[in-house]
Amino acid sequence: MYSLKIKKFVIYDIILNFDNKISPELQIHNSVKKKIKDLSEVNRFISFNFPNGIQSVVLHFNELTNKELSKSVNTGFKELRISEKVSKLILNRLKILKIYKKGLSNLNLYLLQSGMVFFSKKLLYKVADNIWILSGDKSLDFNYYSKRFILMNVYLFSYNYWLKDQSNNLGDTKNFIEKQISNVLKFGTLKKKIKNFFS
């Protein structure tokens, strides 16, 4: 059995160099071959670690990113308001993804062109869920899902904005994220006022 180190190398290598003009299967195969020379072992490694091809790679990459993001939660982080925590976590996540920006942009195009809408939404939900968990959210009521669906949109818009952001230290993206969250908070306040008015 090959080490986790090789698996991580392959995942990062695929995402870093992803090309939407080349079949994902070939890209996975080529990345594995950089570490494993025996062809039969290459195929076995792929079958075991990436049974669903590029979808498996992307889900594994997301898990690795989540682990990196959890390291950004420090003592001072706990003192922030929820909106500040969410904003910081989104920005920190995008900073982690910075070196993979070109590959992720190509991957986005591939997912769109391949019609993987359900998979993309599933992935987006996992991202939003992780951010809420790291922010300390413990709600188990209806808000559990509504918060995540709202954050899915905030993250998606922020992510797409980030892909085009050329500013130093992601300053423009930071402002965009904060504006998105501010708009959500205003909408939440408005909803509460309307609900109180009709009750």
C-alpha positions in Angstrom: 0.0 0.0 0.0 1.4 3.4 -1.0 1.8 6.1 1.6 -0.6 9.0 2.2 2.3 11.3 1.2 2.1 9.9 -2.4 -1.7 10.3 -2.4 -1.4 14.0 -1.3 1.3 14.7 -3.9 -0.9 13.3 -6.7 -4.0 15.3 -5.5 -2.0 18.6 -5.3 -0.3 17.9 -8.6 -3.5 17.3 -10.4 -5.2 20.4 -9.1 -2.2 22.6 -9.6 -1.8 21.6 -13.2 -5.4 20.9 -14.2 -6.0 21.5 -17.8 -9.7 21.5 -19.0 -8.5 20.6 -22.5 -7.0 17.3 -21.4 -9.1 14.4 -20.1 -9.0 14.2 -16.3 -8.3 10.4 -16.5 -5.1 11.1 -18.4 -4.1 13.9 -16.0 -4.7 11.6 -13.0 -2.7 8.8 -14.7 0.2 11.1 -15.5 0.4 12.5 -12.0 0.4 9.0 -10.4 3.2 8.0 -12.9 5.4 10.7 -11.5 5.6 8.6 -8.2 4.8 5.1 -9.3 6.5 3.5 -12.4 4.8 0.1 -12.6 1.7 0.5 -14.8 -0.3 -2.2 -13.0 0.4 -0.5 -9.7 -0.6 2.9 -11.2 -4.0 1.5 -12.2 -4.4 -0.2 -8.9 -3.5 3.0 -7.0 -6.0 5.0 -9.1 -8.8 2.5 -8.6 -8.3 2.4 -4.9 -7.8 6.1 -4.2 -9.9 7.8 -7.0 -12.7 5.4 -7.8 -14.8 8.3 -9.2 -12.0 9.9 -11.1 -11.7 13.7 -10.9 -14.7 13.9 -8.5 -12.7 11.8 -6.0 -9.7 14.0 -6.5 -11.7 17.2 -5.9 -13.3 15.8 -2.7 -10.0 14.7 -1.3 -8.5 18.1 -2.2 -11.4 19.8 -0.3 -10.7 17.6 2.8 -7.0 18.6 2.7 -8.0 22.3 2.3 -10.4 22.0 5.3 -7.6 20.6 7.5 -5.4 23.5 6.5 -8.1 26.0 7.2 -8.7 24.6 10.7 -5.1 25.6 11.5 -6.1 29.2 11.0 -8.5 29.1 14.0 -6.5 30.4 16.9 -7.2 31.8 20.4 -7.9 35.4 19.2 -10.3 34.0 16.5 -12.8 32.9 19.2 -13.3 36.5 20.3 -14.5 37.6 16.9 -18.2 38.0 16.0 -19.7 35.3 13.9 -19.8 37.5 10.8 -16.1 38.3 11.3 -15.2 34.7 11.8 -17.0 33.7 8.6 -15.4 36.5 6.6 -11.9 35.6 7.9 -12.4 31.9 7.2 -13.5 32.5 3.6 -10.5 34.8 3.0 -8.1 32.3 4.7 -9.5 29.5 2.6 -8.9 31.5 -0.6 -5.3 32.3 0.5 -4.7 28.6 1.0 -6.0 28.0 -2.6 -3.9 30.8 -4.1 -1.1 28.7 -5.6 -3.8 26.5 -7.2 -5.7 29.4 -8.8 -4.9 28.6 -12.4 -5.7 24.9 -12.1 -8.9 25.7 -10.1 -10.0 28.1 -12.8 -9.6 25.4 -15.4 -11.3 22.9 -13.2 -14.3 25.3 -12.9 -14.6 25.4 -16.6 -14.4 21.6 -16.8 -17.1 21.1 -14.2 -19.4 23.5 -16.0 -18.8 22.0 -19.5 -19.3 18.5 -18.1 -22.6 19.4 -16.5 -21.5 18.4 -13.0 -24.0 20.7 -11.4 -25.1 18.3 -8.6 -21.5 17.5 -7.7 -20.6 21.2 -7.6 -23.5 22.0 -5.3 -22.6 19.0 -3.1 -19.0 20.3 -2.9 -20.1 23.8 -2.2 -22.3 22.6 0.7 -19.3 20.8 2.2 -17.3 24.0 2.0 -20.1 26.0 3.7 -20.7 23.4 6.3 -17.0 23.3 7.3 -16.8 27.1 7.5 -19.8 27.2 9.8 -18.4 24.4 12.0 -15.1 26.2 12.3 -16.9 29.4 13.2 -18.4 27.7 16.2 -22.0 27.3 14.9 -23.9 24.6 16.9 -27.4 25.2 15.7 -29.5 22.1 15.0 -32.8 23.7 14.0 -34.0 24.9 10.6 -31.3 27.6 10.7 -28.7 24.8 10.4 -29.6 24.4 6.7 -30.6 28.0 5.9 -27.2 29.3 7.2 -25.4 26.8 5.0 -27.4 27.6 1.9 -26.9 31.3 2.3 -23.2 30.8 2.9 -23.0 28.6 -0.2 -24.0 31.7 -2.3 -21.7 34.0 -0.4 -18.7 31.7 -0.9 -19.5 31.0 -4.6 -19.7 34.7 -5.4 -16.5 35.4 -3.4 -14.7 32.5 -5.0 -15.6 33.6 -8.5 -14.6 37.2 -7.7 -11.3 35.9 -6.2 -10.5 34.0 -9.4 -10.3 37.3 -11.3 -8.7 39.4 -8.4 -5.3 40.7 -9.2 -5.0 42.9 -6.1 -2.1 42.7 -3.6 -2.9 40.4 -0.6 -6.4 39.8 -2.0 -7.5 43.3 -0.7 -10.3 43.6 -3.3 -11.6 40.1 -2.5 -11.5 40.9 1.3 -13.7 43.9 0.6 -16.0 41.9 -1.6 -16.5 39.2 1.0 -17.2 41.8 3.7 -19.8 43.5 1.5 -21.5 40.2 0.7 -21.8 39.3 4.4 -23.0 42.8 5.2 -25.7 42.5 2.6 -26.8 39.1 4.1 -26.9 40.7 7.6 -29.1 43.5 6.3 -31.4 41.0 4.6 -31.6 39.0 7.8 -32.5 42.1 9.8 -35.2 43.1 7.3 -36.7 39.6 7.4 -36.9 39.7 11.2 -38.6 43.1 11.1 -41.2 41.8 8.5 -41.8 38.7 10.6 -42.3 40.8 13.8 -44.7 43.1 11.9 -47.0 40.3 10.8 -46.9 38.3 14.0 
